[in-house]
Amino acid sequence: MKLFDGGRAPNPRRVRVFLAEKGIAVPLVPVDMGALEHKGQTVSSRNPLRRLPVLELDDGTVITESVAICRYFEELHPEPALFGRGALGKAQVEMWQRRMEFNLLGCVAQAFRHIHPAMKEWEIPQIPEWGEANKPKALEFLKILNGELAKREFAAGDGYSIADITGLIAIDFMKPARIKVPEECTNVLRWHQAISSRPSAAA
């Protein structure tokens, strides 16, 4: 088994943080995304979308998409449970994972890809207006999240989950996307500081 990894990119990091929380060690195959190595044969032969991360099992089976990879390891190693427990717990984690992904990480990624000069070769056409249009969407969601985090310690309930991991990745990605968490979002800032202090956040 090996994991083709993209370094600081959000989705590869999301899987590494998940694995670190589980205490699972998987051999990494570094791929230099800055040098566009993910566009080469090594990755494209395994994932025609030419995106990372890519998990290759010992029998050659390939799994792509970061959350799909995380779900695979959740089934193999159910403790600690990072996708929730029971019908309600799993539904709540799924709900907040999707909210984090679509309303925060997705918006931040669009802002970064369409505004940052380094992404011109990646995002064709690069549309700065679209990037700017996504910034207020991310900020609006942070206000909603701030209200929710006034009620609980973690994104989806009492326990740390994949929803917190996605949120961590998204907020850390806001810096290169040139978006700042509003100072009035004190609950978001408290939560982000807490989950950033977990050892897995350094993965």
KEKE-3310 file (N, C-alpha, C; in steps of 0.2 Angstrom, whole numbers, plus 5000, padded with zeros to 4 digits):
npx = (5004:5002:5003:5001:5006:5003:5010:5009:4996:4978:4969:4978:4984:4973:4970:4982:4981:4970:4974:4985:4977:4971:4982:4989:5001:5006:5015:5022:5022:5030:5024:5028:5019:5020:5029:5021:5021:5010:5003:5009:5014:5015:5005:4993:4991:4986:4975:4965:4960:4970:4974:4977:4975:4981:4978:4985:4982:4989:4986:4985:4973:4966:4962:4954:4951:4949:4940:4935:4946:4948:4937:4939:4949:4943:4934:4943:4950:4941:4942:4950:4933:4930:4920:4908:4896:4884:4867:4862:4873:4882:4875:4875:4889:4891:4883:4889:4902:4900:4895:4906:4915:4908:4904:4914:4928:4928:4924:4935:4945:4942:4943:4957:4962:4958:4963:4976:4992:5001:4993:4990:4994:4988:4974:4964:4952:4959:4949:4948:4937:4928:4935:4935:4922:4919:4925:4916:4906:4913:4916:4903:4898:4907:4902:4890:4895:4901:4891:4886:4896:4896:4889:4894:4909:4916:4914:4904:4898:4900:4912:4928:4930:4930:4924:4929:4942:4942:4937:4948:4958:4953:4952:4966:4970:4965:4974:4984:4975:4971:4961:4954:4949:4936:4937:4927:4922:4923:4921:4924:4938:4943:4940:4947:4960:4961:4959:4970:4980:4981:4991:4990:4988:4999:5003)
npy = (4994:5011:5029:5042:5058:5075:5085:5101:5104:5106:5094:5082:5084:5084:5070:5065:5071:5064:5051:5052:5055:5043:5035:5028:5022:5025:5022:5035:5043:5055:5069:5082:5095:5108:5108:5102:5088:5080:5080:5071:5055:5045:5049:5051:5039:5032:5040:5047:5060:5067:5071:5073:5067:5050:5033:5018:5001:4986:4976:4983:4990:5006:5020:5036:5053:5062:5061:5048:5040:5042:5036:5023:5019:5022:5011:5000:5003:5007:5014:5028:5034:5043:5047:5048:5040:5028:5030:5044:5051:5048:5054:5067:5070:5068:5078:5090:5088:5089:5102:5110:5106:5111:5124:5131:5126:5123:5136:5144:5137:5140:5154:5155:5148:5155:5168:5169:5172:5161:5151:5152:5143:5132:5134:5136:5144:5157:5166:5180:5188:5178:5172:5182:5183:5172:5174:5182:5172:5162:5169:5172:5159:5156:5165:5158:5146:5151:5154:5141:5135:5140:5133:5120:5110:5104:5103:5094:5090:5082:5076:5075:5075:5070:5081:5092:5091:5094:5107:5113:5112:5120:5133:5135:5136:5148:5158:5158:5160:5173:5177:5182:5177:5184:5195:5195:5182:5174:5161:5153:5155:5151:5137:5134:5136:5127:5114:5115:5113:5100:5085:5079:5089:5094:5085)
npz = (5000:4996:4997:4986:4988:4990:4997:5004:4998:5000:5000:5000:5012:5021:5021:5027:5040:5045:5045:5054:5066:5067:5070:5060:5049:5033:5019:5010:4994:4988:4978:4968:4967:4963:4953:4944:4944:4946:4935:4927:4920:4931:4940:4932:4926:4936:4941:4931:4932:4937:4950:4967:4984:4980:4983:4983:4983:4989:4980:4968:4967:4965:4975:4974:4979:4993:5004:5002:5003:5016:5022:5018:5027:5039:5039:5040:5052:5064:5076:5083:5081:5067:5059:5065:5077:5077:5070:5071:5075:5064:5054:5057:5057:5043:5038:5043:5038:5024:5023:5028:5017:5005:5008:5013:5012:4998:4993:4997:4990:4977:4977:4979:4968:4957:4959:4964:4958:4956:4951:4938:4928:4931:4933:4920:4910:4921:4932:4939:4945:4948:4958:4968:4970:4978:4990:5000:5001:5008:5020:5025:5028:5039:5048:5051:5056:5067:5076:5078:5084:5096:5104:5106:5107:5096:5078:5073:5084:5100:5099:5090:5073:5055:5050:5057:5053:5040:5041:5048:5038:5028:5034:5037:5024:5020:5022:5011:5002:5004:5013:5028:5044:5052:5066:5075:5075:5086:5092:5081:5080:5092:5092:5080:5085:5095:5088:5080:5089:5091:5089:5077:5068:5063:5053)
capx = (5000:5006:4999:5004:5005:5004:5013:5005:4990:4973:4967:4983:4985:4967:4971:4987:4979:4965:4978:4988:4972:4970:4988:4990:5007:5006:5021:5021:5026:5030:5023:5029:5013:5023:5033:5016:5022:5004:5001:5013:5011:5014:4998:4988:4990:4982:4970:4964:4959:4977:4973:4980:4980:4979:4980:4986:4983:4994:4984:4985:4967:4967:4956:4955:4946:4952:4936:4934:4951:4947:4931:4942:4953:4938:4931:4948:4952:4935:4943:4944:4928:4930:4914:4903:4894:4876:4863:4862:4880:4885:4872:4878:4896:4891:4880:4894:4908:4898:4894:4913:4918:4905:4903:4920:4934:4927:4924:4942:4949:4940:4947:4964:4964:4957:4966:4983:4996:5005:4989:4988:4995:4983:4967:4963:4955:4959:4944:4949:4931:4925:4938:4933:4915:4919:4927:4911:4903:4916:4915:4896:4898:4910:4897:4885:4899:4903:4885:4885:4902:4895:4885:4898:4917:4918:4910:4898:4895:4905:4918:4932:4928:4932:4921:4934:4948:4940:4937:4955:4962:4950:4954:4973:4971:4963:4980:4987:4969:4971:4955:4955:4944:4934:4939:4921:4920:4928:4920:4928:4945:4944:4939:4953:4966:4961:4961:4977:4985:4982:4997:4989:4987:5006:5004)
capy = (5000:5018:5035:5047:5063:5082:5090:5106:5105:5104:5087:5077:5086:5081:5063:5064:5073:5059:5045:5054:5054:5036:5032:5024:5024:5023:5024:5041:5044:5063:5071:5089:5098:5114:5106:5099:5081:5076:5080:5066:5048:5042:5050:5051:5032:5029:5044:5051:5067:5070:5075:5070:5061:5043:5028:5012:4996:4981:4972:4987:4994:5013:5024:5043:5057:5062:5058:5041:5037:5042:5031:5016:5018:5021:5004:4996:5005:5011:5018:5032:5035:5050:5048:5048:5034:5027:5033:5051:5054:5048:5059:5074:5071:5069:5085:5095:5087:5092:5109:5112:5105:5114:5131:5134:5123:5124:5143:5146:5135:5144:5161:5154:5146:5161:5175:5168:5172:5155:5146:5154:5138:5127:5136:5140:5151:5160:5172:5184:5190:5172:5171:5187:5182:5167:5176:5183:5166:5159:5173:5171:5153:5157:5168:5153:5141:5154:5153:5134:5133:5143:5127:5114:5110:5102:5105:5090:5087:5082:5072:5077:5071:5072:5088:5096:5090:5098:5114:5115:5112:5126:5139:5136:5137:5154:5162:5159:5163:5180:5178:5182:5175:5190:5195:5194:5175:5171:5154:5149:5156:5147:5131:5133:5136:5120:5108:5116:5111:5093:5083:5077:5095:5095:5080)
capz = (5000:4996:4996:4982:4992:4987:5001:5007:4995:5005:5000:5003:5020:5024:5022:5032:5047:5046:5046:5060:5071:5068:5071:5054:5045:5026:5015:5006:4988:4987:4971:4968:4963:4961:4947:4940:4943:4946:4928:4923:4919:4937:4943:4927:4925:4942:4942:4925:4933:4938:4956:4973:4984:4977:4987:4979:4988:4988:4974:4963:4967:4967:4978:4974:4982:5000:5009:5000:5006:5024:5023:5018:5033:5044:5040:5042:5059:5066:5082:5085:5076:5065:5054:5070:5080:5077:5065:5072:5075:5058:5050:5059:5054:5036:5037:5044:5033:5018:5024:5028:5011:5000:5009:5016:5008:4991:4992:4998:4985:4971:4978:4978:4961:4952:4961:4966:4952:4955:4949:4931:4924:4934:4932:4914:4912:4928:4932:4946:4947:4951:4964:4973:4972:4983:4997:5004:5003:5014:5026:5027:5031:5045:5053:5053:5060:5073:5080:5080:5089:5103:5107:5106:5106:5089:5072:5072:5091:5106:5097:5085:5067:5048:5049:5060:5049:5034:5043:5049:5032:5025:5037:5036:5017:5019:5022:5004:4998:5006:5017:5035:5048:5055:5073:5079:5075:5092:5093:5076:5082:5098:5089:5076:5089:5098:5084:5077:5094:5091:5086:5070:5063:5060:5048)
cpx = (5004:5001:5003:5001:5007:5007:5008:4998:4984:4971:4972:4984:4979:4968:4977:4985:4974:4969:4982:4983:4971:4976:4990:4996:5006:5012:5019:5025:5025:5029:5024:5024:5016:5026:5028:5017:5015:5001:5004:5010:5010:5007:4993:4986:4985:4975:4969:4963:4965:4977:4976:4975:4977:4982:4980:4987:4988:4992:4983:4978:4969:4961:4958:4950:4948:4947:4934:4940:4951:4942:4934:4945:4949:4935:4937:4950:4946:4936:4950:4939:4928:4924:4908:4901:4886:4873:4864:4869:4883:4882:4874:4885:4896:4888:4886:4900:4906:4897:4901:4916:4915:4905:4909:4926:4933:4927:4932:4946:4948:4943:4954:4966:4963:4960:4974:4987:5000:5000:4987:4989:4991:4976:4966:4956:4954:4954:4944:4942:4927:4928:4936:4926:4914:4921:4921:4907:4906:4915:4908:4895:4901:4906:4892:4889:4900:4897:4884:4890:4901:4891:4889:4906:4919:4912:4903:4895:4900:4912:4922:4931:4931:4929:4926:4940:4947:4940:4944:4959:4959:4952:4962:4974:4968:4968:4982:4981:4968:4964:4956:4949:4942:4935:4933:4919:4925:4927:4924:4936:4947:4944:4945:4959:4966:4962:4968:4982:4986:4988:4996:4989:4994:5008:5005)
cpy = (5006:5023:5040:5054:5070:5087:5095:5107:5102:5097:5082:5078:5083:5074:5061:5066:5067:5053:5046:5053:5047:5032:5027:5026:5021:5026:5030:5041:5051:5064:5079:5092:5105:5114:5103:5092:5077:5076:5074:5059:5044:5042:5049:5044:5029:5034:5049:5058:5071:5074:5070:5071:5055:5038:5022:5006:4990:4977:4977:4992:5001:5016:5032:5047:5057:5059:5051:5037:5036:5037:5024:5015:5018:5014:4999:4997:5010:5015:5022:5034:5042:5052:5047:5041:5034:5031:5041:5054:5054:5053:5066:5075:5072:5076:5090:5094:5090:5100:5113:5112:5110:5122:5134:5132:5125:5132:5146:5143:5138:5151:5160:5152:5151:5167:5174:5168:5165:5150:5147:5148:5132:5128:5140:5139:5153:5166:5175:5186:5184:5171:5176:5186:5176:5169:5178:5177:5162:5162:5172:5164:5153:5160:5162:5148:5144:5153:5146:5132:5136:5138:5121:5115:5109:5104:5101:5087:5087:5079:5075:5072:5074:5079:5093:5097:5095:5106:5117:5116:5119:5132:5140:5138:5145:5159:5163:5162:5170:5182:5178:5181:5182:5189:5193:5186:5172:5164:5150:5150:5152:5139:5129:5132:5129:5114:5109:5114:5104:5090:5081:5083:5096:5090:5083)
cpz = (5000:4994:4992:4985:4989:4991:5005:5004:5000:5006:5002:5010:5024:5026:5027:5039:5049:5049:5053:5066:5073:5070:5066:5050:5038:5022:5010:5000:4986:4979:4972:4963:4960:4954:4942:4939:4943:4939:4924:4923:4926:4940:4938:4926:4930:4943:4936:4926:4935:4944:4962:4979:4980:4981:4983:4984:4985:4981:4968:4962:4969:4969:4977:4978:4990:5005:5008:5003:5013:5026:5023:5024:5039:5045:5042:5050:5062:5073:5081:5080:5073:5060:5059:5072:5079:5072:5065:5071:5068:5053:5051:5057:5047:5034:5037:5039:5026:5018:5024:5021:5005:5001:5012:5012:5001:4989:4992:4993:4978:4971:4976:4971:4956:4954:4962:4959:4951:4952:4942:4927:4926:4932:4925:4911:4919:4928:4939:4949:4951:4958:4970:4975:4977:4990:5002:5006:5009:5020:5029:5031:5038:5050:5056:5058:5067:5078:5082:5085:5096:5107:5109:5105:5099:5084:5072:5079:5096:5104:5091:5079:5060:5047:5051:5056:5043:5035:5045:5043:5028:5028:5037:5028:5015:5019:5015:5000:4999:5009:5024:5039:5052:5063:5077:5079:5080:5093:5087:5078:5087:5096:5085:5080:5093:5094:5080:5082:5094:5087:5078:5065:5060:5054:5041)
residu = (MET:LYS:LEU:PHE:ASP:GLY:GLY:ARG:ALA:PRO:ASN:PRO:ARG:ARG:VAL:ARG:VAL:PHE:LEU:ALA:GLU:LYS:GLY:ILE:ALA:VAL:PRO:LEU:VAL:PRO:VAL:ASP:MET:GLY:ALA:LEU:GLU:HIS:LYS:GLY:GLN:THR:VAL:SER:SER:ARG:ASN:PRO:LEU:ARG:ARG:LEU:PRO:VAL:LEU:GLU:LEU:ASP:ASP:GLY:THR:VAL:ILE:THR:GLU:SER:VAL:ALA:ILE:CYS:ARG:TYR:PHE:GLU:GLU:LEU:HIS:PRO:GLU:PRO:ALA:LEU:PHE:GLY:ARG:GLY:ALA:LEU:GLY:LYS:ALA:GLN:VAL:GLU:MET:TRP:GLN:ARG:ARG:MET:GLU:PHE:ASN:LEU:LEU:GLY:CYS:VAL:ALA:GLN:ALA:PHE:ARG:HIS:ILE:HIS:PRO:ALA:MET:LYS:GLU:TRP:GLU:ILE:PRO:GLN:ILE:PRO:GLU:TRP:GLY:GLU:ALA:ASN:LYS:PRO:LYS:ALA:LEU:GLU:PHE:LEU:LYS:ILE:LEU:ASN:GLY:GLU:LEU:ALA:LYS:ARG:GLU:PHE:ALA:ALA:GLY:ASP:GLY:TYR:SER:ILE:ALA:ASP:ILE:THR:GLY:LEU:ILE:ALA:ILE:ASP:PHE:MET:LYS:PRO:ALA:ARG:ILE:LYS:VAL:PRO:GLU:GLU:CYS:THR:ASN:VAL:LEU:ARG:TRP:HIS:GLN:ALA:ILE:SER:SER:ARG:PRO:SER:ALA:ALA:ALA)
# end
